[in-house]
C-alpha cells in the first residue's frame, strides 16, 4: 500500500536534515513515512555520495576562526567543498561554524581527534560531515584544523577572518587586556596580507633556509662571482629574505616607517607575538 507523504512531514525532515525537498520526499517514501528511518536513508546517501566524490577537488569552502570568551584559546577550521557557490552559502558557513564551536569547546590535539568528537547526541563530527555530502551534493571535508592555547594571565588570542571566509588567522600576544586587542587584530590582518613563513628567523624551517641559500649561491655563480665568495654573498641576501618572510621583521603594512615588532612596542614596550596560525582556501 502506498504511504501518503504530507508536505508537513517533508518540511519536518528538511528542517532536521537540511536536505532538499525532493530528497526528503524520496527518503520518506522509501521509509514508509518513518522520519527516523528517512534520516538514516539520507545519511546513507551522504556516505555513498562521499565515496563517489572522494577523488573530486575540494578547494573552495569556508575558513572560520573562533576564540573563547576570555580570549585565552582560539581555533581555525577549514571546511572544504567543490564550488564557491556552496562555500559562500549561509548553511555551509553555519556548518563550519558549528564544527568550529565543537573544536573550541574541546581543543582536540589533531584533526583526526576532532572528527571523532561528538557533534550532537546522534553522531560525531566526521559522520556529520559525511551526512552533509548528501545535503550539499558536493564533496565536503574538514581540510584543516589549527589551535592556539594560552594560559590565563599569560596572553590572549585574537582572530581575523579575511575575504569572506577565504582565509583566517589567529595571533597570540604575550599580554592580556583590552588595550592590546586592536594591535593584535592589526597584526592578524598583516599575517593574512603578507603571509609570513614564520614568527622570526629561528622559526623558519631549516629546509626552507637551505633551499633559499642554494638559490642565492646559484644566482651569484651565474653572475660569475668567485666560488669562495658564494656562501658569504648568499648569506647577505638571506637578511632580505628574513625581513620579507618573518612576521616580526616585516614592514608594518599600515605604517611603512615601522616593522611589526616596533609597531607592537609602540603599544607597550614588552608586547610581542608568541605564535600565529594562518589557514586559507586553495
C-alpha positions in Angstrom: 0.0 0.0 0.0 1.3 3.4 -0.9 2.0 5.7 2.0 0.8 9.2 1.7 3.7 11.7 2.5 2.4 15.0 3.7 4.1 18.4 3.0 4.3 18.8 6.8 6.4 15.6 7.1 8.7 16.7 4.2 9.2 20.1 5.8 10.0 18.5 9.2 12.6 16.2 7.6 14.0 19.0 5.7 14.3 21.1 8.8 16.1 18.3 10.6 18.4 17.2 7.8 18.9 20.2 5.6 18.4 18.0 2.6 16.4 19.2 -0.5 12.6 18.7 -0.6 12.7 16.0 -3.3 15.4 14.1 -1.5 13.3 14.3 1.7 10.2 13.1 -0.1 12.0 10.2 -1.7 13.6 9.2 1.7 10.2 9.4 3.5 8.6 7.3 0.7 11.3 4.7 0.9 11.0 4.7 4.7 7.2 4.3 4.7 6.7 7.7 6.3 9.0 7.0 9.3 11.1 10.1 9.8 13.9 8.3 11.8 14.3 5.8 9.0 14.2 8.6 6.5 17.1 10.3 8.3 19.1 7.1 8.2 18.4 6.8 4.4 19.6 10.4 3.9 22.7 9.7 5.9 23.5 6.6 3.9 23.0 8.6 0.7 25.6 11.0 2.0 28.0 8.2 2.7 27.5 6.8 -0.8 27.9 10.2 -2.4 31.0 10.9 -0.3 32.6 7.7 -1.6 31.7 8.6 -5.2 33.2 12.1 -4.8 36.3 11.1 -2.9 38.5 11.9 -5.9 37.0 15.4 -6.6 38.9 18.6 -5.8 37.5 20.4 -2.8 39.4 23.7 -3.0 36.5 26.0 -2.1 34.7 26.3 1.2 34.8 28.5 4.3 37.6 29.2 6.9 36.4 30.0 10.4 38.4 31.5 13.3 36.9 31.4 16.8 38.2 32.4 20.2 37.0 31.7 23.7 35.2 34.4 25.6 38.3 35.1 27.7 40.5 35.1 24.6 42.8 32.5 26.1 42.2 29.9 23.3 41.4 30.0 19.6 40.8 27.6 16.7 40.7 27.7 12.9 38.6 25.3 10.9 38.7 25.0 7.1 35.6 23.2 5.8 36.1 22.5 2.1 33.7 21.9 -0.8 33.9 21.9 -4.6 32.3 25.2 -5.6 32.3 28.8 -4.2 28.5 28.8 -4.7 28.2 26.2 -1.9 31.1 27.6 0.1 29.6 31.1 0.3 26.2 29.8 1.4 24.8 30.6 4.8 24.1 26.9 5.5 27.7 25.9 4.7 29.2 28.7 6.8 26.9 27.8 9.7 28.1 24.2 9.4 31.7 25.2 9.5 31.0 27.5 12.5 29.2 24.7 14.4 32.2 22.4 13.9 34.5 25.2 15.0 32.4 25.5 18.2 32.9 21.8 18.9 36.7 22.3 18.3 36.8 25.4 20.6 35.0 23.6 23.4 37.2 20.5 23.3 40.5 21.8 21.8 41.4 18.3 20.4 45.1 17.6 19.6 44.6 16.8 15.9 42.2 16.9 13.0 41.5 13.1 13.4 40.6 13.7 17.1 38.2 16.5 16.1 36.4 14.3 13.6 35.9 11.7 16.4 34.3 14.1 18.8 30.5 14.1 19.3 28.8 16.6 17.1 25.4 16.0 18.7 23.6 13.2 20.5 23.4 11.2 17.3 26.7 11.4 15.5 30.3 12.5 15.7 31.8 15.4 13.6 33.1 13.0 10.9 29.7 11.4 10.5 28.0 14.9 10.3 30.4 16.0 7.6 29.7 12.8 5.6 25.9 13.3 6.0 26.3 16.8 4.6 27.7 15.5 1.4 24.2 14.3 0.6 22.8 17.7 1.6 25.1 19.9 -0.5 25.6 17.4 -3.3 29.4 18.0 -3.3 32.5 16.6 -1.6 32.6 18.1 1.9 35.5 17.6 4.3 37.3 19.3 7.2 40.5 20.1 5.4 42.4 21.8 8.2 42.3 22.4 12.0 44.6 24.6 14.0 44.5 25.8 17.6 46.3 28.3 19.8 46.2 27.8 23.5 47.5 30.3 26.1 47.4 30.2 29.9 45.1 32.6 31.8 47.1 35.6 32.8 49.8 34.9 30.3 48.4 36.2 27.0 45.4 36.4 24.7 44.4 35.2 21.2 43.0 37.5 18.5 41.2 36.2 15.4 40.8 37.7 11.9 38.7 36.3 9.0 39.8 37.5 5.6 38.0 37.9 2.3 34.6 36.4 3.0 35.8 33.3 4.9 38.5 32.5 2.4 41.3 32.8 5.0 41.6 33.1 8.7 44.3 34.0 11.2 45.0 33.6 14.9 47.6 35.7 16.6 48.7 35.1 20.2 50.0 38.0 22.2 52.0 37.7 25.4 49.9 40.4 27.2 46.2 40.3 28.1 43.8 43.2 28.3 41.6 45.3 26.0 44.4 47.8 25.2 46.1 45.1 23.1 43.1 43.8 21.2 43.4 46.3 18.3 47.2 45.8 17.9 46.6 42.0 17.9 43.9 42.2 15.2 46.0 44.5 13.1 48.9 42.1 13.2 46.4 39.3 12.3 45.5 41.3 9.3 49.2 41.7 8.5 49.6 37.9 8.5 46.6 37.5 6.1 48.0 40.1 3.7 51.7 39.3 3.8 51.7 35.6 4.5 54.9 35.3 6.6 56.6 31.9 6.8 57.4 32.2 10.4 57.4 34.4 13.5 61.2 35.1 13.4 64.4 33.7 11.9 64.6 30.9 14.3 61.1 29.6 13.4 61.7 29.2 9.7 62.1 25.6 8.6 65.8 24.8 8.1 65.0 23.1 4.8 63.5 26.4 3.5 66.6 28.3 4.6 68.9 25.7 2.9 66.9 25.9 -0.3 67.0 29.7 -0.3 70.7 29.6 0.2 71.2 27.2 -2.7 69.2 29.6 -4.9 71.2 32.6 -3.8 74.5 30.8 -4.4 73.4 29.7 -7.8 72.4 33.2 -8.8 75.8 34.5 -7.6 77.6 31.8 -9.5 75.7 32.7 -12.7 76.9 36.3 -12.3 80.5 35.0 -12.3 81.3 35.5 -8.6 84.2 33.5 -7.3 83.3 30.2 -5.7 84.9 31.1 -2.4 82.6 34.1 -2.1 79.3 32.4 -2.9 78.3 31.4 0.6 79.1 34.9 2.0 77.1 36.6 -0.8 74.2 34.1 -0.3 74.2 34.8 3.5 73.9 38.5 2.9 70.9 38.0 0.7 69.2 36.0 3.4 68.9 39.1 5.5 66.4 40.5 3.0 64.7 37.1 2.9 64.1 37.1 6.7 62.9 40.7 6.6 60.3 39.9 4.0 59.2 36.5 5.3 59.3 36.7 9.1 56.4 38.4 10.9 58.2 40.4 13.4 60.7 41.8 10.9 58.2 42.6 8.2 57.4 46.2 7.4 54.1 47.0 9.1 51.5 47.4 6.2 49.6 50.2 7.9 52.7 52.3 8.5 55.8 51.8 6.4 58.0 53.6 8.9 57.8 50.6 11.3 58.3 46.9 11.5 55.6 44.7 13.1 57.9 44.4 16.1 58.3 48.2 16.6 54.5 48.7 16.0 53.7 46.3 18.8 56.3 48.0 21.1 54.6 51.3 20.4 51.5 49.9 22.2 53.6 48.5 25.0 57.4 48.1 25.3 57.0 44.4 26.1 54.2 43.5 23.7 55.0 40.7 21.2 53.5 37.9 19.3 54.2 34.4 20.7 52.5 32.4 18.0 50.3 32.7 14.9 48.3 30.4 12.6 47.1 31.1 9.1 44.8 28.9 7.1 43.5 29.7 3.6 41.4 28.1 0.8 43.2 26.6 -2.2 
